[in-house]
Amino acid sequence: MNRKLAFLAGLIVICTGLNAQETNLEQSKKFFFGVGWSNLQRTGDFLGSFDFSFLLYENPNKEFGIRNSILFDGGSYKDNGNEHSLFSLSEKISFEKITSNSLFRYYAFLQGGIGIYGNKTKGYFENPFAYNFGVGIGLDIFVEKNASIFFDYAFLYNILDNKFYGDKYDPKFQMGIRYYF
């Protein structure tokens, strides 16, 4: 337990140091809050998602940034005739670029998370938990200085009942709005 706390404290110190390298704080889009709708295209709908993000690193010329996002989503997950209700909390690390005219932000990301799920035979808080991991790409289109419409496309692997569900990844399409501050 002490190693985990030491690792977490070290990670916070590193992230704070990277964040301190910001040079132009007035024009930086350091944080955002997003609300969206998402769909697991192969298996069923994820009803909604919420995410909060903060900038970890941005080079002085604003040519490249690394962002950390915390994503909460939930909905139904269908596979082989079984329907599960699934709620997950995921971490997304994205590598981004905002265009010079500040109209677009495009990015690639890595995602991983843990969740709870329930079905006809399993309660939400019974073991085992659900897990997901994957990669994806995304685009923000700024409709105002601090507001955007976003589109994400990810390739996720889901683990339920301690086994991979489905025979391959689940394509996930997500869209919504984000407010930067």
C-alpha positions, 0 to 999 in steps of 0.5 A, spaced: 500 500 500 505 504 501 508 503 494 502 505 491 501 511 495 509 513 493 507 512 486 501 516 486 505 522 489 510 521 484 506 521 479 502 528 481 509 531 482 511 530 475 504 532 472 505 538 476 512 540 474 509 538 466 503 543 467 508 548 470 511 549 463 506 553 461 508 559 458 501 563 455 496 561 461 491 566 458 490 563 451 491 555 453 485 551 454 487 547 460 481 544 462 474 542 459 468 538 461 464 534 456 457 531 455 456 526 450 452 520 447 456 514 445 454 508 441 458 501 441 457 499 434 457 492 434 453 490 441 449 496 443 448 503 445 451 506 451 446 512 453 451 517 455 458 519 457 461 525 462 468 527 461 473 532 465 480 533 462 486 537 464 492 539 460 498 535 463 503 538 458 504 543 452 510 545 449 512 553 448 510 554 441 503 550 442 504 545 437 503 539 441 500 537 448 498 531 452 492 531 456 489 527 461 481 525 461 477 522 466 471 519 463 464 516 466 460 512 461 454 507 462 449 504 458 447 497 455 452 492 452 449 486 448 453 480 446 451 473 444 444 474 446 446 477 453 444 484 455 448 487 461 448 494 464 455 497 464 457 503 468 465 504 467 470 509 469 476 510 464 482 514 464 484 517 457 491 520 455 491 524 449 496 527 444 493 533 441 494 539 436 490 545 436 490 548 429 494 555 428 487 558 427 484 555 433 478 552 429 480 545 430 483 540 436 485 533 433 488 528 437 489 520 438 488 517 445 489 511 449 484 509 454 483 504 460 478 503 465 474 499 470 467 498 471 461 495 474 455 491 470 449 487 472 445 482 468 439 477 470 444 473 474 449 478 476 448 484 481 452 490 480 457 490 486 458 482 485 465 480 483 468 480 477 468 487 475 468 489 468 475 492 464 476 496 458 482 498 454 483 501 447 486 506 442 482 512 438 482 518 435 478 524 435 476 531 433 474 538 436 470 543 432 470 550 436 464 553 435 466 559 440 472 560 443 471 556 449 466 551 446 466 545 441 463 539 438 467 533 439 467 526 435 471 520 438 472 514 434 475 508 439 477 501 438 475 498 445 476 491 448 471 489 454 472 484 459 466 481 463 466 475 467 474 475 467 474 474 459 474 478 453 467 479 450 466 478 443 471 475 438 474 482 437 474 489 439 468 494 439 468 500 435 465 506 439 463 512 436 462 518 441 459 525 440 458 531 444 459 538 447 465 540 451 466 547 454 474 549 455 476 553 461 
